[in-house]
Amino acid sequence: MSNPSQSQTLNSLSVEPQPDTVSKTSFKILAAISICHLLNDLIQALIPAIYPILKDSFHLDFSQIGLITLTGQLTASLLQPLIGHYTDKNPKPYSLAIGMSFTLVGLLFLATAHNFGMILASVAMVGIGSAVFHPESSRVARMASGGQHGLAQSIFQVGGNFGSSLGPLMAAFIVLQRGQGSVAWFSLAALAGILILINVGGWYKRRQSAMSATAKSKAAEARHNLSSRKVWISLGILLTLIFSKYFYMASILSYYTFYVIHKFQVSVQNAQLLLFVFLGAIAAGTVIGGPIGDRIGRKFVIWWSILGVLPFTLALPYANLFWTGVLTAIIGVILASAFSAILVYAQELIPGKIGMISGLFFGFAFGMGGIGAAVLGELADRTSIDYVYHVCSFLPLIGLLTVFLPDLGTVRRKV
């Protein structure tokens, strides 16, 4: 009789080696894809950070800036579930390196773009690279997890958190100082990613070859007994929780500096420092959430991560400067712990569709972050930045929907 970690692994992967090949977590592979996630998200974050240069150089209006953002989000978000669905059926071990190649070419085009059309094409290519990267690298994380799926996703995702925070810093110290052409220097980061991902692809291919027909058969049998209706309702709940999380995150990532400058008259530098503390808290929460989910159950982590943050979000609009910093750090840790648990839970709901589910949830998260920033910006223009935080403080109430999620551990024991 197979042990629980082997049963869970076989239950959730379409491309999976024999059980005895996954008894240990491959931290080397997890570190590799986490580093590549850092490089990918650094490049993604670089683009909005250089908008001031593009606006001045090409005399763009805000509608054109919005179109650049829309192009990047459409390619990076909408293509992810489609690519994931394709690679679920047709595994491509070296697709990660190919995706990073699109990113490299997009950067070179952006560095040499001489009209608005070339800028859009460049951003689209970077978006395609990201769309390929996220679902496939999430699959690799699961393959390398050794059954510790939450831990693996946390290690993978924390690289992206650091990359997103580094992008604006790199833009400030390099591109804004040296101009559009210096964007080409970041192609070296993409090249480094390609070399790492070629090696990851080789590992992926060997794991794929190691899979036996017996393992495939067991993977097909080791499914929960939930009805299709219950599965789709559960997925809808999880996506609604992602909406809650990323709308609230957008309020901090996009408008927190404006909020503390307006409310407490702090300097821009101090506001950026407070934002950096929040970003550090996100990184910490990302690392913490996955392993806890592996140990005590993902549904508990989802409860805690979404609804548990409510007292702190409700208190934030009334806090002084010191407690604003403390509360946002707590909020960052708790909220960030949710995504790994939600993603792995969703992967277990639909076994064998790791790429499609990963692409759907990553893409939806990106999309909600972008839409949230736009909607909350409009709300701030019509009311005030303070009002935005009063409204957003109630978003975690959506976490009450977690009560309708089935306990997958209990379901599996009944099978």
Disulfide bonds with the S-S distance in Angstrom:
none
